[in-house]
Amino acid sequence: MGRIIRKGIEVLAAILVFVGIVHGLNYLYVEASKTYAWHRILWHSYYEDRGKIDNLCVGTSHVYCDIDPRILDELSGQYNFNLATPAQPLNGAFYLLKEAVQDNELSHVYLEVYYACSVNDKTINNDYYRNWDNTDFMELSFNKIEYMISNGGLDKFFDNIFPFTRYRTQLGDWEYVRQVTAYKKEDEYLAFQYHQDENAYTEYMPRGFEYTTRVYPERARCYEQDYVLTEDSMGEKSKQYCRKVIEYCRRKDIPITLFIAPLNDLQLISTEDYDNYIDEVRKIAEEYEISFYDFNLVREQYLSFQQNQHFRDEGHLNSYGAAVFTPFFYEVVSGEEAENDKYFYASYEEKLKEMAPAIYGIYYRNSEEARTMWIASNRDSELEYSIILAPNEGEPYSVQDFDTNKEFAVPQEEQGICTITARVKGSSGEIQTMEINY
């Protein structure tokens, strides 16, 4: 019996030593970047609040930039929390929801379904770090273990279980180790806080909200096209996990609403045929007879964003925008679906036609020799455009006088300012001019 006890003690001691070594290597090597800081602060905030949460928003950075839980609290009289992370794929949303359900009596779940994290299953299939950034800070549970196993399978087993192995290329880089450990000793890190004052004030707030005063400047409106939604569609795994989230809520008797947060029209127009994605999500919502709201389809008389004031970039609202959007979000999701029809256009194409003629910037696609660019406007043929390029090196030159053509190209290495002037076809009065860095 004594031999068995000694053997057990030796095994336990070996396990404790191994755990200590892993913990030490994680401390030395796992990067504590500002982006990574979001997950650490979010999960700390979540575990402080568990047991209190009534309504949960799950999704990507569009949730934590666009929806202020404190405003929702005032309007609903309930406790709201954004369990949202950067580029959160739908498999991540499923396991984060399960984590919340096991700790709270939820009254409602709001699932954001941003297209870029769903089309072609790119994020699920390739961006494994989007999930292990969560599992690194989740408490040990069967849900966490299942989450890690699902994230890349056996091929990514060690990266999921032992975070320091992802930084194997930094082994022996003592300057890197010094930088990582120095940051982890800062008062802000130890207090689970983050803020920055560079360019604009930004702070990670409790309950999953990022407060920022950053404003999207007109000159920055040159956006690289990420998807063409006539060619790219919602991936099968993303559809599967969207259904799993809905079915899980149904089993737990929790109402669920699907939604898409507002994006800048420059990004939406760059996708080309954004309505294709709307239709895919709408079919899933109709299949389960649940509500789905795309806030990019809101009629201007009910919600109108000044393009420069309310966005921090092409895809996210700033805190001025969140203060406008959050009350309207609550008004819609707390109302009856049939009564909400008046707020929305039936399609994004319809919205563009109904809006006053306007240009929103430039979107482009890279090749080895050139950048092909397109003017983002809400008209196909009713507007004419003058395009003048002023390279940083060289003299300004005209690409075209007023013409309905929207497409042009610049040499890959050329940078400068593009001036676009728009007018209604056949008229002499100009309606808009934009200067954009390219």
C-alpha positions in Angstrom: 0.0 0.0 0.0 2.9 2.4 0.9 4.5 1.7 -2.5 1.2 2.6 -4.3 0.9 5.8 -2.3 4.5 6.8 -3.1 3.9 6.0 -6.7 0.8 8.2 -6.7 2.7 11.0 -5.1 5.4 10.7 -7.7 2.9 10.8 -10.5 1.1 13.8 -9.0 4.4 15.6 -8.5 5.4 15.0 -12.1 2.1 16.3 -13.3 2.5 19.5 -11.1 6.0 20.0 -12.4 4.8 19.6 -16.0 1.9 22.0 -15.5 4.4 24.5 -13.9 6.7 24.2 -16.9 3.9 24.8 -19.4 2.6 27.7 -17.4 6.1 29.2 -17.3 6.6 28.8 -21.1 3.2 30.3 -21.8 4.2 33.3 -19.6 7.5 33.8 -21.4 6.4 33.2 -25.0 2.7 33.8 -25.5 2.5 37.2 -27.1 0.4 39.7 -25.1 -0.4 41.9 -28.1 -3.0 44.6 -27.9 -5.4 42.6 -30.1 -4.9 39.5 -27.9 -5.5 41.7 -24.9 -9.2 42.0 -25.9 -9.8 38.3 -25.3 -8.0 38.3 -21.9 -10.0 41.3 -20.7 -13.3 40.0 -22.1 -13.1 36.7 -20.4 -12.0 38.2 -17.1 -15.1 40.5 -17.4 -17.3 37.6 -18.3 -16.4 35.4 -15.4 -16.9 38.4 -13.0 -20.4 38.8 -14.4 -21.5 35.2 -14.8 -24.8 34.4 -13.2 -26.0 38.0 -13.8 -26.4 38.0 -17.6 -29.9 38.2 -19.1 -29.3 38.9 -22.8 -26.3 37.9 -24.8 -24.9 39.3 -28.0 -22.5 36.8 -29.8 -20.4 37.7 -32.8 -17.5 39.7 -34.2 -15.9 43.0 -33.5 -18.9 44.7 -35.1 -20.8 43.7 -32.0 -18.4 45.1 -29.5 -17.9 48.3 -31.5 -21.6 48.9 -32.4 -23.6 47.8 -29.4 -23.2 49.4 -26.0 -24.6 47.0 -23.3 -24.9 49.9 -20.8 -27.4 51.6 -23.1 -29.3 48.3 -23.5 -29.5 48.0 -19.8 -31.1 51.4 -19.4 -33.7 50.5 -22.1 -34.5 46.9 -21.2 -34.0 46.9 -17.4 -32.0 43.7 -17.9 -28.3 42.9 -17.8 -26.7 42.7 -21.2 -23.3 41.3 -22.3 -21.4 41.2 -25.6 -19.5 37.9 -25.8 -17.9 39.1 -29.0 -14.3 38.7 -30.3 -12.4 39.8 -33.4 -13.5 37.9 -36.6 -15.4 35.4 -34.5 -16.3 32.4 -36.7 -19.6 30.7 -36.2 -18.1 27.6 -34.6 -16.6 29.9 -32.0 -20.0 31.6 -31.5 -21.5 28.1 -30.8 -19.0 27.2 -28.0 -19.1 30.7 -26.5 -22.9 30.5 -26.4 -22.6 27.1 -24.6 -20.2 28.6 -22.1 -22.7 31.4 -21.3 -25.7 29.1 -21.1 -24.0 26.9 -18.5 -23.4 29.9 -16.3 -26.5 32.1 -16.8 -30.3 32.0 -17.2 -30.4 33.7 -20.5 -33.6 35.5 -21.7 -32.5 36.2 -25.3 -29.5 35.5 -27.6 -28.6 37.8 -30.5 -26.3 36.2 -33.1 -24.4 38.5 -35.5 -23.7 36.8 -38.8 -21.0 39.0 -40.6 -20.4 37.8 -44.1 -16.6 37.9 -44.1 -16.5 35.3 -41.3 -18.9 32.9 -43.1 -18.2 32.9 -46.8 -16.2 29.9 -48.0 -15.6 28.8 -44.4 -12.3 30.6 -44.6 -12.2 31.6 -40.9 -13.3 28.2 -39.6 -10.9 26.3 -41.9 -7.8 28.5 -41.7 -7.9 31.1 -39.0 -7.6 28.7 -36.0 -6.1 31.5 -33.8 -9.5 33.2 -33.8 -10.7 30.3 -31.6 -7.7 29.5 -29.5 -7.5 33.2 -28.5 -10.7 32.3 -26.7 -9.8 28.9 -25.3 -6.5 30.4 -23.8 -8.6 32.3 -21.3 -11.7 30.1 -20.8 -11.9 28.1 -17.6 -11.4 24.4 -17.8 -14.7 22.6 -18.6 -16.0 19.9 -20.9 -17.2 22.7 -23.2 -13.7 24.1 -23.5 -12.2 20.7 -24.2 -14.8 20.1 -26.9 -14.1 23.5 -28.3 -10.4 22.9 -28.5 -10.8 19.5 -30.1 -13.1 20.9 -32.8 -10.6 23.7 -33.7 -8.5 22.0 -36.3 -8.6 18.5 -35.0 -5.5 16.5 -34.3 -3.4 18.6 -36.7 -3.8 21.6 -34.3 -3.9 19.6 -31.1 -0.7 20.9 -29.5 -1.3 24.5 -30.6 -4.7 24.4 -28.9 -3.5 22.6 -25.7 -0.1 24.3 -25.3 -0.2 27.9 -26.4 3.6 28.4 -26.2 4.1 26.0 -29.1 2.6 28.5 -31.5 5.7 30.7 -30.8 8.3 28.0 -31.6 10.0 30.3 -34.0 10.8 32.7 -31.1 12.6 30.0 -29.1 15.9 31.5 -27.8 14.9 35.0 -28.8 15.6 36.7 -25.5 14.7 40.2 -26.7 11.3 38.9 -27.6 10.9 37.2 -24.2 12.0 40.5 -22.5 9.3 42.5 -24.4 6.6 40.0 -23.6 7.3 39.7 -19.9 7.8 43.5 -19.5 4.3 44.1 -20.9 2.9 41.5 -18.6 4.3 43.4 -15.6 2.6 46.7 -16.5 -0.1 48.0 -14.2 -2.7 48.1 -17.0 -2.1 44.5 -17.9 -2.3 43.3 -14.3 -5.6 45.3 -13.8 -7.2 43.8 -17.0 -7.4 47.2 -18.7 -6.4 48.6 -22.0 -6.5 52.1 -23.5 -4.6 54.1 -26.1 -4.5 57.8 -26.9 -2.7 57.5 -30.3 -4.8 59.3 -33.0 -8.0 58.8 -31.0 -9.0 57.6 -27.5 -9.8 53.9 -27.3 -10.7 51.9 -24.2 -11.8 48.3 -23.6 -14.9 48.7 -21.4 -16.6 46.1 -19.1 -19.1 43.7 -20.6 -17.6 43.6 -24.1 -17.7 47.1 -25.4 -14.9 49.0 -27.1 -15.2 52.8 -26.6 -13.4 54.8 -29.3 -13.5 58.4 -30.6 -11.7 57.4 -33.8 -13.4 58.8 -36.9 -13.1 57.3 -40.4 -11.4 60.0 -42.5 -12.5 60.6 -46.1 -9.0 60.3 -47.4 -8.7 56.7 -46.0 -11.6 55.5 -48.2 -9.6 53.2 -50.4 -10.7 49.6 -49.5 -9.2 46.3 -50.7 -12.0 44.1 -52.1 -12.1 41.0 -49.9 -15.0 39.0 -51.4 -17.2 39.1 -54.5 -20.5 37.6 -53.3 -21.6 36.6 -56.7 -18.7 34.1 -56.6 -18.3 33.5 -52.8 -21.1 32.0 -50.8 -21.7 31.1 -47.1 -19.7 28.0 -46.4 -21.3 24.7 -45.4 -19.6 24.6 -42.0 -20.8 28.1 -41.3 -24.3 27.2 -42.2 -24.0 24.0 -40.1 -22.9 26.0 -37.0 -25.4 28.7 -37.5 -28.1 26.0 -37.4 -26.4 24.4 -34.3 -26.6 27.7 -32.5 -30.3 28.1 -33.3 -31.1 24.5 -32.4 -29.1 24.7 -29.2 -31.1 27.8 -28.2 -34.3 26.0 -29.1 -33.4 23.0 -26.9 -32.7 25.4 -24.0 -35.9 27.3 -24.7 -34.0 30.6 -25.3 -35.3 33.0 -28.0 -32.7 33.9 -30.6 -32.5 36.6 -33.2 -30.1 36.8 -36.1 -28.8 40.2 -37.2 -26.1 41.9 -39.3 -24.5 45.1 -37.9 -24.3 48.2 -40.1 -21.2 48.5 -42.3 -20.0 51.5 -44.3 -21.5 51.5 -47.8 -18.0 51.5 -49.3 -17.4 48.0 -48.0 -20.8 46.7 -48.9 -20.6 47.9 -52.5 -17.2 46.4 -52.8 -18.6 42.9 -52.2 -20.8 43.2 -55.4 -24.2 41.6 -55.0 -24.3 41.7 -51.2 -28.0 40.6 -51.5 -26.8 37.1 -52.3 -25.5 36.7 -48.8 -28.6 38.3 -47.3 -30.7 35.7 -49.0 -28.6 32.8 -47.6 -29.0 34.0 -44.1 -32.7 34.8 -44.6 -33.4 31.2 -45.8 -31.9 29.8 -42.5 -34.0 32.2 -40.4 -37.1 31.3 -42.4 -36.3 27.6 -42.0 -36.4 28.0 -38.2 -39.1 30.7 -38.2 -36.9 33.2 -36.3 -36.3 36.9 -36.8 -33.4 38.2 -38.9 -32.6 41.9 -39.3 -29.9 43.3 -41.6 -29.3 46.8 -40.3 -27.6 47.7 -43.6 -31.1 47.8 -45.1 -32.6 50.4 -42.7 -34.5 53.2 -44.4 -32.8 56.6 -43.9 -35.7 58.2 -42.2 -35.4 55.8 -39.3 -31.6 55.5 -39.0 -29.1 57.6 -40.9 -25.3 57.7 -40.2 -23.3 60.7 -41.3 -20.5 58.9 -43.1 -17.6 60.6 -41.5 -18.9 61.1 -38.0 -20.3 57.7 -36.9 -17.8 55.2 -38.3 -14.3 54.4 -37.0 -13.4 52.6 -40.3 -15.1 50.9 -43.2 -16.7 48.2 -41.1 -17.2 49.4 -37.6 -19.1 52.2 -35.8 -17.3 54.4 -33.4 -18.8 55.2 -30.0 -20.8 58.2 -31.5 -22.3 55.7 -33.9 -22.9 53.1 -31.2 -24.8 55.7 -29.2 -27.1 56.2 -32.2 -27.4 52.6 -33.2 -27.9 50.8 -29.9 -31.3 52.4 -29.1 -32.5 51.6 -32.6 -31.2 48.1 -32.3 -33.2 47.6 -29.1 -36.3 49.2 -30.6 -36.3 46.7 -33.4 -35.3 43.5 -31.6 -37.7 44.1 -28.8 -40.6 44.8 -31.2 -42.8 42.5 -33.3 -41.3 41.3 -36.5 -44.3 42.2 -38.6 -44.3 45.7 -37.3 -40.6 46.1 -38.0 -41.0 45.7 -41.8 -41.5 49.4 -42.2 -38.0 50.1 -41.0 -36.2 48.1 -43.8 -35.8 47.9 -47.5 -36.4 44.4 -49.0 -32.8 44.3 -50.5 -29.6 46.3 -50.6 -30.1 46.9 -54.3 -33.4 48.6 -53.5 -31.8 50.7 -50.9 -29.0 51.9 -53.2 -31.6 52.9 -55.9 -33.7 54.8 -53.3 -30.8 56.8 -51.8 -29.7 60.1 -53.3 -26.9 59.7 -55.8 -23.5 59.5 -54.0 -20.0 58.1 -54.1 -18.4 56.5 -51.1 -14.8 55.9 -52.1 -12.7 53.5 -54.0 -12.3 49.7 -53.8 -9.5 47.8 -55.5 -7.9 44.4 -56.3 -4.2 43.8 -56.5 -2.2 42.1 -59.2 1.6 41.9 -59.7 1.7 44.8 -62.1 -1.2 47.0 -61.1 -4.1 47.8 -58.7 -7.4 47.7 -60.5 -9.8 50.2 -58.9 -13.5 50.9 -59.0 -15.5 53.9 -57.8 -18.0 52.9 -55.2 -21.2 54.6 -55.9 -24.9 53.8 -55.6 -25.6 54.2 -59.3 -24.7 52.0 -62.2 -25.1 54.4 -65.1 -26.7 57.6 -63.9 -23.5 59.3 -62.8 -20.4 60.5 -64.6 -17.0 60.7 -63.0 -13.9 62.8 -63.4 -10.8 61.0 -62.1 -7.5 62.9 -61.5 -4.4 61.2 -59.9 -1.7 63.2 -58.2 1.2 60.7 -57.5 3.6 61.4 -54.6 6.4 61.3 -57.2 5.5 62.9 -60.4 3.0 65.4 -61.9 -0.8 65.1 -61.6 -2.6 63.5 -64.5 -6.2 63.0 -65.7 -7.4 59.4 -65.9 -10.7 60.4 -67.5 -12.9 63.5 -68.0 -16.6 63.0 -67.0 -17.7 59.5 -68.1 -19.8 56.7 -66.7 -16.8 54.4 -66.5 -16.0 53.4 -62.9 -12.9 51.3 -63.5 -9.3 52.3 -63.8 -5.8 51.0 -62.9 -2.7 52.4 -61.3 0.9 51.0 -61.2 1.4 48.8 -58.2 4.1 50.9 -56.7 2.3 54.3 -57.3 0.9 56.2 -54.3 -0.8 59.5 -54.1 -4.1 61.3 -54.0 -7.1 60.4 -56.2 -9.6 63.2 -56.8 -13.0 61.9 -57.9 -15.8 64.4 -58.9 -19.3 63.1 -59.7 -22.2 64.6 -61.5 -25.5 63.4 -62.8 -25.1 62.1 -66.4 -25.6 64.9 -69.0 -25.7 67.7 -66.4 -23.1 70.4 -65.7 -23.6 70.6 -61.9 -21.3 68.6 -59.7 -22.8 66.7 -56.8 -19.8 65.5 -54.9 -16.0 65.5 -54.9 -13.7 63.2 -52.8 -9.9 63.2 -52.3 -8.7 59.7 -51.4 -5.2 58.4 -50.6 -4.3 55.5 -52.8 
